[in-house]
Amino acid sequence: MKIDVEHYTQEELEEEGVFDWPIWERDEEKFDWFYDQTELCYILEGEVTITTEFESVSIKAGDFVTFPKGLECVWDIQSAIKKHYSFE
């Protein structure tokens, strides 16, 4: 299971309707997380390292991220996160 990080243009984000998605915010913290469905998100602010059994991925403002269903990971937020998100 792999975390996919991409960079979309403003136009691509608007076409996907990203800016109409709900917003989630979290301060600096470290916690375990499990995805029971696929999540798409666009990072508006902050920086976080996501660690799984197989990889460690740093994401930051401007990244478009796909977390696959079934993923178990640890979120380590270095700088308060603000993101738009949607579940598939």
N, CA, C and O atoms as a GROMACS GRO file, in nm:
protein
  352
    1MET      N    1   0.083  -0.118   0.000
    1MET     CA    2   0.000   0.000   0.000
    1MET      C    3   0.087   0.124   0.000
    1MET      O    4   0.174   0.140   0.085
    2LYS      N    5   0.063   0.210  -0.096
    2LYS     CA    6   0.151   0.326  -0.113
    2LYS      C    7   0.071   0.455  -0.105
    2LYS      O    8  -0.040   0.466  -0.157
    3ILE      N    9   0.131   0.553  -0.037
    3ILE     CA   10   0.075   0.689  -0.032
    3ILE      C   11   0.119   0.759  -0.160
    3ILE      O   12   0.238   0.762  -0.192
    4ASP      N   13   0.023   0.816  -0.232
    4ASP     CA   14   0.053   0.883  -0.359
    4ASP      C   15   0.049   1.035  -0.338
    4ASP      O   16  -0.052   1.089  -0.294
    5VAL      N   17   0.160   1.103  -0.370
    5VAL     CA   18   0.167   1.248  -0.356
    5VAL      C   19   0.187   1.308  -0.495
    5VAL      O   20   0.280   1.272  -0.567
    6GLU      N   21   0.098   1.400  -0.532
    6GLU     CA   22   0.105   1.464  -0.663
    6GLU      C   23   0.097   1.616  -0.646
    6GLU      O   24   0.068   1.667  -0.538
    7HIS      N   25   0.124   1.685  -0.754
    7HIS     CA   26   0.112   1.832  -0.755
    7HIS      C   27   0.022   1.870  -0.871
    7HIS      O   28   0.056   1.849  -0.988
    8TYR      N   29  -0.093   1.926  -0.838
    8TYR     CA   30  -0.192   1.966  -0.938
    8TYR      C   31  -0.185   2.117  -0.958
    8TYR      O   32  -0.146   2.191  -0.869
    9THR      N   33  -0.222   2.159  -1.076
    9THR     CA   34  -0.234   2.303  -1.102
    9THR      C   35  -0.364   2.354  -1.037
    9THR      O   36  -0.452   2.275  -1.004
   10GLN      N   37  -0.373   2.484  -1.021
   10GLN     CA   38  -0.494   2.545  -0.966
   10GLN      C   39  -0.616   2.504  -1.049
   10GLN      O   40  -0.723   2.475  -0.995
   11GLU      N   41  -0.598   2.501  -1.180
   11GLU     CA   42  -0.708   2.464  -1.271
   11GLU      C   43  -0.752   2.319  -1.247
   11GLU      O   44  -0.871   2.291  -1.244
   12GLU      N   45  -0.655   2.228  -1.231
   12GLU     CA   46  -0.688   2.087  -1.207
   12GLU      C   47  -0.761   2.070  -1.073
   12GLU      O   48  -0.855   1.991  -1.063
   13LEU      N   49  -0.717   2.144  -0.972
   13LEU     CA   50  -0.783   2.138  -0.841
   13LEU      C   51  -0.927   2.187  -0.851
   13LEU      O   52  -1.017   2.128  -0.792
   14GLU      N   53  -0.948   2.294  -0.925
   14GLU     CA   54  -1.083   2.348  -0.943
   14GLU      C   55  -1.171   2.250  -1.019
   14GLU      O   56  -1.288   2.233  -0.987
   15GLU      N   57  -1.114   2.184  -1.122
   15GLU     CA   58  -1.189   2.086  -1.200
   15GLU      C   59  -1.233   1.968  -1.113
   15GLU      O   60  -1.342   1.914  -1.132
   16GLU      N   61  -1.150   1.929  -1.018
   16GLU     CA   62  -1.180   1.818  -0.925
   16GLU      C   63  -1.281   1.861  -0.818
   16GLU      O   64  -1.336   1.776  -0.748
   17GLY      N   65  -1.304   1.992  -0.804
   17GLY     CA   66  -1.395   2.043  -0.702
   17GLY      C   67  -1.334   2.045  -0.562
   17GLY      O   68  -1.406   2.049  -0.463
   18VAL      N   69  -1.201   2.041  -0.555
   18VAL     CA   70  -1.129   2.031  -0.428
   18VAL      C   71  -1.168   2.141  -0.330
   18VAL      O   72  -1.180   2.116  -0.210
   19PHE      N   73  -1.188   2.262  -0.378
   19PHE     CA   74  -1.214   2.374  -0.288
   19PHE      C   75  -1.355   2.374  -0.230
   19PHE      O   76  -1.389   2.457  -0.146
   20ASP      N   77  -1.439   2.279  -0.277
   20ASP     CA   78  -1.572   2.260  -0.219
   20ASP      C   79  -1.573   2.150  -0.114
   20ASP      O   80  -1.672   2.133  -0.044
   21TRP      N   81  -1.462   2.076  -0.101
   21TRP     CA   82  -1.453   1.968  -0.003
   21TRP      C   83  -1.445   2.026   0.138
   21TRP      O   84  -1.404   2.141   0.156
   22PRO      N   85  -1.483   1.947   0.239
   22PRO     CA   86  -1.469   1.992   0.379
   22PRO      C   87  -1.323   2.018   0.414
   22PRO      O   88  -1.231   1.970   0.346
   23ILE      N   89  -1.303   2.092   0.521
   23ILE     CA   90  -1.167   2.122   0.571
   23ILE      C   91  -1.146   2.054   0.705
   23ILE      O   92  -1.236   2.051   0.790
   24TRP      N   93  -1.028   1.998   0.724
   24TRP     CA   94  -0.986   1.934   0.850
   24TRP      C   95  -0.859   2.003   0.896
   24TRP      O   96  -0.769   2.029   0.815
   25GLU      N   97  -0.850   2.033   1.025
   25GLU     CA   98  -0.732   2.099   1.082
   25GLU      C   99  -0.686   2.025   1.206
   25GLU      O  100  -0.766   1.970   1.281
   26ARG      N  101  -0.554   2.024   1.226
   26ARG     CA  102  -0.497   1.960   1.346
   26ARG      C  103  -0.364   2.026   1.380
   26ARG      O  104  -0.283   2.054   1.292
   27ASP      N  105  -0.344   2.052   1.509
   27ASP     CA  106  -0.218   2.110   1.556
   27ASP      C  107  -0.108   2.004   1.562
   27ASP      O  108  -0.132   1.886   1.535
   28GLU      N  109   0.011   2.047   1.597
   28GLU     CA  110   0.125   1.957   1.609
   28GLU      C  111   0.090   1.844   1.705
   28GLU      O  112   0.050   1.867   1.819
   29GLU      N  113   0.106   1.721   1.655
   29GLU     CA  114   0.068   1.604   1.733
   29GLU      C  115   0.120   1.479   1.661
   29GLU      O  116   0.149   1.483   1.542
   30LYS      N  117   0.130   1.370   1.734
   30LYS     CA  118   0.166   1.241   1.675
   30LYS      C  119   0.059   1.141   1.716
   30LYS      O  120   0.028   1.127   1.834
   31PHE      N  121   0.002   1.070   1.616
   31PHE     CA  122  -0.105   0.975   1.646
   31PHE      C  123  -0.112   0.864   1.540
   31PHE      O  124  -0.070   0.883   1.426
   32ASP      N  125  -0.167   0.750   1.580
   32ASP     CA  126  -0.190   0.637   1.488
   32ASP      C  127  -0.319   0.663   1.412
   32ASP      O  128  -0.412   0.725   1.464
   33TRP      N  129  -0.323   0.615   1.286
   33TRP     CA  130  -0.443   0.632   1.204
   33TRP      C  131  -0.462   0.512   1.114
   33TRP      O  132  -0.365   0.450   1.070
   34PHE      N  133  -0.589   0.479   1.085
   34PHE     CA  134  -0.625   0.372   0.993
   34PHE      C  135  -0.728   0.426   0.895
   34PHE      O  136  -0.826   0.489   0.936
   35TYR      N  137  -0.706   0.401   0.767
   35TYR     CA  138  -0.799   0.446   0.663
   35TYR      C  139  -0.892   0.332   0.626
   35TYR      O  140  -0.849   0.233   0.566
   36ASP      N  141  -1.022   0.345   0.662
   36ASP     CA  142  -1.118   0.241   0.627
   36ASP      C  143  -1.182   0.268   0.491
   36ASP      O  144  -1.265   0.191   0.443
   37GLN      N  145  -1.143   0.379   0.430
   37GLN     CA  146  -1.180   0.409   0.291
   37GLN      C  147  -1.070   0.497   0.231
   37GLN      O  148  -0.992   0.560   0.304
   38THR      N  149  -1.064   0.501   0.099
   38THR     CA  150  -0.962   0.582   0.032
   38THR      C  151  -0.991   0.730   0.056
   38THR      O  152  -1.105   0.775   0.041
   39GLU      N  153  -0.888   0.804   0.094
   39GLU     CA  154  -0.903   0.948   0.115
   39GLU      C  155  -0.817   1.025   0.016
   39GLU      O  156  -0.700   0.993  -0.004
   40LEU      N  157  -0.876   1.127  -0.045
   40LEU     CA  158  -0.804   1.223  -0.128
   40LEU      C  159  -0.797   1.352  -0.047
   40LEU      O  160  -0.896   1.391   0.014
   41CYS      N  161  -0.682   1.418  -0.047
   41CYS     CA  162  -0.676   1.545   0.025
   41CYS      C  163  -0.576   1.639  -0.041
   41CYS      O  164  -0.482   1.598  -0.109
   42TYR      N  165  -0.601   1.766  -0.018
   42TYR     CA  166  -0.513   1.872  -0.068
   42TYR      C  167  -0.468   1.953   0.053
   42TYR      O  168  -0.550   2.009   0.125
   43ILE      N  169  -0.337   1.958   0.074
   43ILE     CA  170  -0.281   2.024   0.191
   43ILE      C  171  -0.274   2.175   0.166
   43ILE      O  172  -0.208   2.221   0.073
   44LEU      N  173  -0.344   2.251   0.249
   44LEU     CA  174  -0.347   2.397   0.238
   44LEU      C  175  -0.235   2.462   0.319
   44LEU      O  176  -0.174   2.559   0.276
   45GLU      N  177  -0.209   2.405   0.438
   45GLU     CA  178  -0.107   2.462   0.527
   45GLU      C  179  -0.043   2.349   0.606
   45GLU      O  180  -0.103   2.243   0.627
   46GLY      N  181   0.081   2.372   0.648
   46GLY     CA  182   0.147   2.282   0.741
   46GLY      C  183   0.237   2.178   0.677
   46GLY      O  184   0.259   2.176   0.556
   47GLU      N  185   0.288   2.090   0.765
   47GLU     CA  186   0.379   1.984   0.723
   47GLU      C  187   0.363   1.865   0.817
   47GLU      O  188   0.350   1.881   0.938
   48VAL      N  189   0.364   1.746   0.758
   48VAL     CA  190   0.346   1.624   0.836
   48VAL      C  191   0.428   1.512   0.772
   48VAL      O  192   0.448   1.508   0.651
   49THR      N  193   0.476   1.421   0.856
   49THR     CA  194   0.541   1.299   0.808
   49THR      C  195   0.448   1.182   0.840
   49THR      O  196   0.407   1.164   0.955
   50ILE      N  197   0.416   1.105   0.738
   50ILE     CA  198   0.330   0.988   0.754
   50ILE      C  199   0.420   0.865   0.743
   50ILE      O  200   0.492   0.848   0.644
   51THR      N  201   0.416   0.779   0.844
   51THR     CA  202   0.501   0.660   0.845
   51THR      C  203   0.414   0.536   0.844
   51THR      O  204   0.322   0.522   0.925
   52THR      N  205   0.445   0.445   0.750
   52THR     CA  206   0.377   0.316   0.742
   52THR      C  207   0.482   0.207   0.765
   52THR      O  208   0.599   0.235   0.791
   53GLU      N  209   0.438   0.084   0.755
   53GLU     CA  210   0.530  -0.030   0.769
   53GLU      C  211   0.636  -0.027   0.659
   53GLU      O  212   0.746  -0.079   0.677
   54PHE      N  213   0.603   0.033   0.545
   54PHE     CA  214   0.690   0.026   0.427
   54PHE      C  215   0.759   0.156   0.388
   54PHE      O  216   0.859   0.153   0.317
   55GLU      N  217   0.707   0.270   0.434
   55GLU     CA  218   0.764   0.397   0.388
   55GLU      C  219   0.737   0.509   0.487
   55GLU      O  220   0.652   0.498   0.576
   56SER      N  221   0.810   0.617   0.469
   56SER     CA  222   0.789   0.740   0.544
   56SER      C  223   0.780   0.852   0.440
   56SER      O  224   0.872   0.872   0.362
   57VAL      N  225   0.668   0.926   0.441
   57VAL     CA  226   0.642   1.027   0.339
   57VAL      C  227   0.617   1.161   0.406
   57VAL      O  228   0.534   1.172   0.497
   58SER      N  229   0.689   1.264   0.362
   58SER     CA  230   0.665   1.399   0.412
   58SER      C  231   0.573   1.470   0.314
   58SER      O  232   0.596   1.469   0.194
   59ILE      N  233   0.468   1.531   0.367
   59ILE     CA  234   0.377   1.608   0.283
   59ILE      C  235   0.366   1.749   0.342
   59ILE      O  236   0.382   1.770   0.462
   60LYS      N  237   0.337   1.844   0.253
   60LYS     CA  238   0.332   1.984   0.294
   60LYS      C  239   0.233   2.059   0.206
   60LYS      O  240   0.175   2.003   0.113
   61ALA      N  241   0.215   2.186   0.238
   61ALA     CA  242   0.123   2.271   0.163
   61ALA      C  243   0.149   2.260   0.013
   61ALA      O  244   0.263   2.267  -0.032
   62GLY      N  245   0.041   2.242  -0.064
   62GLY     CA  246   0.051   2.231  -0.209
   62GLY      C  247   0.048   2.088  -0.259
   62GLY      O  248   0.036   2.065  -0.380
   63ASP      N  249   0.060   1.990  -0.169
   63ASP     CA  250   0.058   1.849  -0.210
   63ASP      C  251  -0.085   1.797  -0.219
   63ASP      O  252  -0.170   1.830  -0.136
   64PHE      N  253  -0.112   1.716  -0.322
   64PHE     CA  254  -0.239   1.645  -0.336
   64PHE      C  255  -0.207   1.499  -0.305
   64PHE      O  256  -0.125   1.437  -0.372
   65VAL      N  257  -0.272   1.445  -0.203
   65VAL     CA  258  -0.234   1.314  -0.150
   65VAL      C  259  -0.350   1.216  -0.156
   65VAL      O  260  -0.464   1.251  -0.128
   66THR      N  261  -0.318   1.091  -0.194
   66THR     CA  262  -0.415   0.982  -0.190
   66THR      C  263  -0.368   0.880  -0.088
   66THR      O  264  -0.259   0.823  -0.101
   67PHE      N  265  -0.452   0.856   0.013
   67PHE     CA  266  -0.426   0.753   0.113
   67PHE      C  267  -0.516   0.634   0.079
   67PHE      O  268  -0.638   0.648   0.080
   68PRO      N  269  -0.458   0.518   0.049
   68PRO     CA  270  -0.539   0.403   0.008
   68PRO      C  271  -0.618   0.340   0.124
   68PRO      O  272  -0.575   0.343   0.240
   69LYS      N  273  -0.732   0.284   0.090
   69LYS     CA  274  -0.815   0.212   0.187
   69LYS      C  275  -0.731   0.099   0.248
   69LYS      O  276  -0.660   0.028   0.177
   70GLY      N  277  -0.742   0.084   0.380
   70GLY     CA  278  -0.670  -0.022   0.450
   70GLY      C  279  -0.534   0.019   0.503
   70GLY      O  280  -0.467  -0.061   0.569
   71LEU      N  281  -0.491   0.142   0.476
   71LEU     CA  282  -0.360   0.189   0.519
   71LEU      C  283  -0.357   0.212   0.670
   71LEU      O  284  -0.444   0.279   0.725
   72GLU      N  285  -0.255   0.157   0.736
   72GLU     CA  286  -0.227   0.185   0.877
   72GLU      C  287  -0.103   0.270   0.881
   72GLU      O  288  -0.004   0.240   0.813
   73CYS      N  289  -0.106   0.378   0.960
   73CYS     CA  290   0.008   0.469   0.960
   73CYS      C  291   0.015   0.549   1.090
   73CYS      O  292  -0.074   0.542   1.174
   74VAL      N  293   0.123   0.624   1.102
   74VAL     CA  294   0.140   0.718   1.212
   74VAL      C  295   0.156   0.857   1.151
   74VAL      O  296   0.240   0.879   1.064
   75TRP      N  297   0.074   0.949   1.197
   75TRP     CA  298   0.084   1.089   1.158
   75TRP      C  299   0.172   1.159   1.259
   75TRP      O  300   0.148   1.150   1.379
   76ASP      N  301   0.275   1.230   1.212
   76ASP     CA  302   0.360   1.311   1.298
   76ASP      C  303   0.359   1.453   1.241
   76ASP      O  304   0.435   1.485   1.150
   77ILE      N  305   0.271   1.537   1.296
   77ILE     CA  306   0.251   1.672   1.244
   77ILE      C  307   0.356   1.766   1.304
   77ILE      O  308   0.359   1.790   1.424
   78GLN      N  309   0.442   1.820   1.216
   78GLN     CA  310   0.546   1.913   1.261
   78GLN      C  311   0.497   2.057   1.264
   78GLN      O  312   0.544   2.138   1.345
   79SER      N  313   0.404   2.090   1.175
   79SER     CA  314   0.350   2.225   1.164
   79SER      C  315   0.201   2.210   1.136
   79SER      O  316   0.162   2.137   1.045
   80ALA      N  317   0.117   2.278   1.215
   80ALA     CA  318  -0.029   2.260   1.209
   80ALA      C  319  -0.080   2.240   1.066
   80ALA      O  320  -0.047   2.316   0.975
   81ILE      N  321  -0.161   2.136   1.049
   81ILE     CA  322  -0.214   2.096   0.918
   81ILE      C  323  -0.354   2.150   0.896
   81ILE      O  324  -0.438   2.152   0.986
   82LYS      N  325  -0.377   2.195   0.773
   82LYS     CA  326  -0.510   2.234   0.726
   82LYS      C  327  -0.524   2.174   0.588
   82LYS      O  328  -0.441   2.197   0.500
   83LYS      N  329  -0.630   2.096   0.567
   83LYS     CA  330  -0.647   2.029   0.437
   83LYS      C  331  -0.792   2.019   0.396
   83LYS      O  332  -0.882   2.014   0.481
   84HIS      N  333  -0.816   2.017   0.265
   84HIS     CA  334  -0.944   1.977   0.209
   84HIS      C  335  -0.937   1.827   0.194
   84HIS      O  336  -0.831   1.772   0.162
   85TYR      N  337  -1.050   1.757   0.216
   85TYR     CA  338  -1.047   1.611   0.204
   85TYR      C  339  -1.178   1.558   0.145
   85TYR      O  340  -1.283   1.622   0.151
   86SER      N  341  -1.167   1.439   0.087
   86SER     CA  342  -1.284   1.369   0.032
   86SER      C  343  -1.257   1.219   0.040
   86SER      O  344  -1.144   1.175   0.021
   87PHE      N  345  -1.362   1.142   0.067
   87PHE     CA  346  -1.349   0.997   0.070
   87PHE      C  347  -1.414   0.937  -0.053
   87PHE      O  348  -1.518   0.983  -0.100
   88GLU      N  349  -1.350   0.832  -0.106
   88GLU     CA  350  -1.404   0.762  -0.223
   88GLU      C  351  -1.482   0.642  -0.179
   88GLU      O  352  -1.537   0.570  -0.262
   0.00000   0.00000   0.00000
